[in-house]
């Protein structure tokens, strides 16, 4: 087959036209129609519609596309966990995945379908404000609805003026870190903490991480106080209106990742005093705060089935005489709904709120994720988000209790583990000289299960004798069976003469 440069160029133009049209938004039949709005007139629209619905690539065109690396249907991973290879072995019990399972995601998809139909029907017959550049704080309906929803779920007043929409917790962390701090600034973190936060602060933003010791109740506040005193003279940060804090303290106070622990009331109060004393910003990662398993006994006024821990932001009381606003709460729908919506929110003190809202990033984009927040507002107003959250709490409570009960029966006494009352995660501590890396190899090869290594939650790879189990992706029956197999693997590992 002979192809001239001229014919090749013309052919490629035709192929690019068809594939670009076909790759746009499709209806349920697989035919693309979105590009028709750009046609000059009705005749051109009809011509394109016919061309798109009936055109088939010839073998010559297919060969040319493949030879140029332009395959008609490029194969990409369908989601993040496939991309990183976390599901390459489908026989494994997936204790290592901290995300919702397929049935929960399917319910979330149904909710979004209902809410989208309702909201977009309204938008298409009104001014379509949701399709315009948005309000910098986020969709106004969302802010009001979210404040009301959170007030009920927390059992504590939430002011819509304190909220600001984000594209998820990770984007929230990155944005607030980049706006309020610069390379070389200090961020004080729990000695075991969310590994993506480590990557964002250290690798993306170039901040210096300082480990703060923890015990079974969370971050040690006396140790934090001493470390802040020690490191303040080493800071080169220049305080300004746009960067009023010389350092940050990052932590996950409720149902912590990876340990599942909750920072108690006295420690929360102590932390606020320390932050005010040293002039630092607490970045409170609250993505698990609403996933409480504690059942309400007599909350007649709120009619809540589950009671959530008081959020850290509320301990920084605006009525205090020395209040300045030292807590920034970062939250997300990823754990309480579905990660694919890429939607979250800040709860911020006024001085931090103004910095984020007035930033070039927020002003240029006219808010983060306006469209999805508008759809979510409708879902909230229909009562679908509260119902879904209630169902998730019931489901995860059963799963977590099954995991705890099984480990309690099966694990040897020298192996310790937390007993979370909410969230996704449970933390296991092996005897000090044991390597969870070696245990993982045995578990994958002989016991068909996987977990997260404790070392990834530490910037200096401590916690090598620890591991994290997550219950969100695994059905209850598999959790029980997987926990039994894990216990057998640990017993075998501890009895092995090669233990290190």
N, C-alpha and C positions, 0 to 999 in steps of 0.2 A: 504494500500500500504506500503510494507516494503522496506526500503532503507538502505543498509549497508554503513558503512563509506567509504569502498573502491569504491562502485558504486557512492556514492555521490561525492567523490573527482573527479572521472573520468568524471562524468556528468558535474560538475562545470567547469572543464577544457574545455570541448567541448562547453559549453554555453559561456564561456568567449571568446573563440576563435571566435565563430560565431558573437557574439555581438560586439566584438572589431573590427572585419572586417566590419561589417554592419554599425558601427557608424562612419566610416571614411567618407571622402568626397564622395558624391554621384553624379552620373550623373542625367539627367532629369528623368530617369525611376525609380530611387530609389535604383538601384543596386550599390554596392560599388566596386571600382576598384583601389583605391589609394594604397592599401596594396600589390597589385600584383607585384609592382616593387621590393619588398623584397624577392620574391620567388627565389629559387636557380636556377631553370631552367624552360624551357618552359613547361615541363610536370607538374611541380608543379604549375605553373601559371594556366594552364588549369584546374587542379584539384580544386584549390581554386575558380576559376571563377564559375565552375559548382556548387560547394558546397554553395557558397554565394548566387547564383541566385535561387537555388532550395530548400535550406534547410528551414524546418519549425519546430519550437520547438514543442515537444510533450507536452501533458497536464502535465505529470510528471515533465518535465523540467521547465515549466512555474510555477507550484506550488512551486518548490524548489527555483526558482529565487525570487518569491514574498515573500516567507517565510524568505528569507535572505535579504530582502529589495533591491533586485537587479531587479527592474521592467524593462522589455524589453524597454519600452518607458516611461522614466521618464518625468513627467510633470513639467516644469519650466515656470516661467513667460516669455512671449514673448518679453517684453521690460521693461525698467526701470519704466515707469509710471504704468504698471500693477503690477510690483513688490512692489511699495510703496502704491498701492491701490488708485492712483489718478483717475482711470477710473472705479472704482467699481460701480458707479451709472451712467449708460450710458444716463440717461435723463438730466443730468446736462449740462448747458452751461459752457464749460471748460475755463474760463478766468484765471485759476490758472496754466495752463501749458505753459511754455515758450519754446516751440519746434515747429518745422515745422509739418504741417498736412500731412495726407496720400497722397493727390494728389501731393504735393510738393516733398515728399519722393519718390513717384513712378517715377517722372521725374528724380530725382537724380539717382535712380537705373538704369534707361534707359541710362543715360549719362555714368555711370560707366561700364555698359555692353558694350557700344560702344568703350569706351576708353580701357577697359581691352582686348577686342578682338584684337584691333589694336596693343597695346603694347605687349601683350603676344605672338601674332603671330610673331612679330619681335624677341622677346627674345628667343623663341623656335628654331629659325633658326640662331641665332647669338651666342654670348658668354654667354648669359643669365646672364648678370651682375646684373640685378634687383633681381635675386634669390640668389645672393651672399651676404655675409656681406657687408654692404654699406659704403659709404663715411660718416664720422662722422657728417658732417653738413647736410646730407640728400642727396637724389638723385640729381645729378648735373643738370640733365635736369629740374627738378622741381625748383631748386634755380634760374636758369636763366629765366625760363618761368614765375615763380612767381614774380620775380623782374620786368619784363616787364609788366605783368598784373597789378601789384600794381601801377607802375608808371603811367599807363593810368588811372586807377580808382581813384587814389588820386590826379592826376594832379600835381604830385611832384615826383622828382627822388627818386627811391629806389635802393640801391646798393645790389646786390646779396651777396656780401661778408659780409653784416650785418645780413643775414638771417640764421636761423638754424631750421631744422624740429623738430616738437614735435608731441606727440600723443594727441594733444588737449590742450586747455587752462588750464584745471585743472592740468594736468600733468606738464605743463609749470610752473604754479605757484608753485607747490610742489617742483619741481626740483630746480628752482632758489632760493626758500626759504631755502631749505635744504643745498644747496651748499654755499650760501653767508652769511647765518646767523645760529645762534644756539639757543638752548632753552634759554628762558629768554630775548632775544633781543626784541626791540620794533618795532612794525609796526603801523604806524599812518593811520587810515582809515576814510572814510566818515561816518558820523553819521547814514546814511542809505546806505547799500552797499550789494553786492552780497553775499548771505548767505553761499555759498560753500567756498568762500574765507575766511570767518570767521572761518569755520570749519577747513580748511587746515592750516591756520596760527596759530590759537589758539589750536585746539585739536590735530592735527597731528604733528605740529612742535614745540608746546609749547612756541610760541612767545607771548608777552604781547601786547594786543591791546589797542590803545589810540584813542578815538573818537575825530574827528575834526568837529566842527560845520559846517553846510551847510546853504545856503539860496537858493532862487529860481534859482540862477546862478551857484550853485555847492559849492565846498569846499571853506571855508573862509581862504584865504592865510595869512592874518595877524594873525589869530588865530593859524594857523599851525606854523608860525614863532615863536610865543610866546611859544607854546607847545614844539617845538624842543629845544629851549633855556632852558626851564624848565627841560626837561627829559635828556638832555645830561649828566649832572653830575651823574645821576642815572644809567647810562649804564655801564655794566661790559665788554662790547665787546672789544676785543683786535684787533686793526686794523692790517691787514696783506695783503700780495699780493693776497692771495686767498679769503680773506674776507675784502675788502677795505672800506666797509660802516658800520657804527655803528647802523644804523636803516634803515627801509624801509618806504616809503609812498605808500600805495596802493590806487588806485582809478580807476573808469571807466569814462574817460573824455568825451566820445562821446555817446550820447543816453543812458545815464546811467541806469544801473539796480540797483534800481527799478524805478527811477523817470522819466527817459527818457530825462533828461536835457543834455545840451552840455556845457562844460567848455569853456568860451569865450577866445578870443585871448589874452587879457590883463592878464587874470588870468593864462593862460598857461605860458606866459612870466614871470609873478610874481613867479609862482611855480618853474620854472627853476632857477631863481635867489635864491630862498630860498633853493633849494636842493644843489646848488653849495656852498652856504654860510655855510651850516651845514654839508656837506659831507655825504648826505644820498642818497639812491637809490630810484628813483621813479619807481614803478612797474605799468605800464600803461596797464590796461585790455581793449584791443581794439576790442573785438569780435563783437561789433555792429557798428564800425566805417565806414564800407562800406555800411551799410544799410541806406543810406541817401535818403530822399524823396524830397530834394530840386532840382528842375528842372533847368538845365542849359539853359540860354537864348541865349548866343552868344559865346560859347566856340568852335570856328571854328578849332583851332589847334588840340584839343584833341578829338573832336567829341563825347563828353560825354553827355548822356541824363541827368544824375544826378551829382550833385557836392557834394563831401564829405568834411566834416570839415578837416582842416589841422591837421594831427596827432601830438600828443604831442612829439613824438620822433623827429620830424622835428624842433621843437622849440629849442631843445638842439643842437644848430648849431655848427657843427664841425669847422667852420671858426672863431668862437669867440675866443679871446685871452685867456679867462679863461675856455675854454672847457676842460672837462676831461671825459665826458661820464657818465651822471647821470640818464638816462632814459632807462629802459628795457621794450620793448613792447611785450605783450603776445597776440597772436591772434589764430583764430580757423576757421575751415570750418563748425563748428556745426550750426552756425546761418545763414551763407550765402550759405550753400549747404545741408549738412545732418550730424547730430551728430554721426551716426553709423560708419562713416569712421574713426573716432578717429584720425584726422589729424589736425595739427596746425603748427604755426611757431613763432619763436622769431624774433624780429628785435632788435639787441643788439649793444651797443658800444664795441669797440675792447677789452677793458680790461675785460668786463663781458663775451663777446663771447668766449674769450680764456679759461676762467674758466669753462664754461659749456662744451665746446668742448673737453677740456683736462681732464675732470672728469672721474673717473673710470666707472661711469654709462654709459656715452656716448661712451667711448672707448671700453668698454666690449661689448656693444650691437652694436657697429659700426653704430651709428646713431639711431634715433628714427623713426620707421615707414617708413623705406626705400621703402618697396613694395608699399604701398598705395600712397606715394608721387610720385612714378614713374608713376602710373596709372593716378593720378591727373594731372601730367605734360602733359600727352597726351591729357587729356580732355581740359586743358587750351589751348594747341596748336591748337586744333580743333575748338576753339572758343565757346565751349559748356558751360564753366564756366561763361564767360562774359555774354552770352545770358541768362543763368539761373539766374544770379544775377540781370540783368535788369528786367526780368519777376517778380522776387521776390520783387524788389523795387516797381514796378507798383502795384502789388497785395497788398502788405502791406500798401502802401500809401493810397489806397482806403479804406482798412479796418480801418486804424487808423483815417482817416478823418471821416468815418461813425460813429466811436465810439465817436470822439470829438463832432461832430455835434449833435448826439443824447443826449449826456450828457449835452451839452450846452442848449438844449431845455428842458430837463426833470429834471435835478437836481435842488434842492432848492439852492438859492444864498449863503447860509452859508456854503455850501460844495464846497471846492476848488479842482481843479485838474490841472495837467500839460497838455500842448499841444505839445507833441513830434513831431519833424520834421524828425524822423528816428527811427530805432530800433524796439523793440517788445513791450515796456512797457509804461503804463500810470499810474500815481500815484494820488490817491484820498486822500484828507485830510478832515476828519470829524471834527465837533466841538470838542474842546479839551477833554471834559469829556466823549466822546462816546467811546465805545469799539468795535473795528472791529471784535473781537472774537464773541461777542454777535450778531452782525450783520450777521456774516457768518452762524451762526446756523439758523437764520431766513431765510437767502437766500437759504440754502440747503434744509430746511424742507418745505418752503412755496413758494419759487420762482424759484426753480430748477436751481440754478447757484452756481458757486464756484469761489473764488478768493484767492489770496495769502495774508495772514495777514502781516501787516506792521512790526509787532514785530520781525519776523524771520530775517529781514534785519538789525537788530541792535544787537550787542553782549550783551547789557544789557537790551534788550527787551523794548527799547523805541519805539516810533512810534505806540503805541497801538491804536491810533485813525486813523491809515492810512491803506490803502489797495492798492495792485497792480493788475492791469488788463493787460493781455497779449493778443495780437491779432493774433499771429502766427498759433495757432491750430484751430481757429474758423472761419467758413465761414462768409462772409460779412452779409448775411441776418440774421444769428443767432446772430452776433455781435449787430446789430441794435435792434433786439427783446430782447436780453439779457440785453443790456444797459437800455432799457425801464423798464424791470422787476427789474433791480438793482435800478433804480431811484425810483420806487414805493416802493421797500423794504426799501430804505434809508428814504424816506418820512414817511413811517409807523413807522420806528424805531425812528426817531426824534420826532414824535408826541406821542410816547408811554410814559406813566408816569413812566415806569420802567427804562428809559434811565439812564445810568451810565457813 
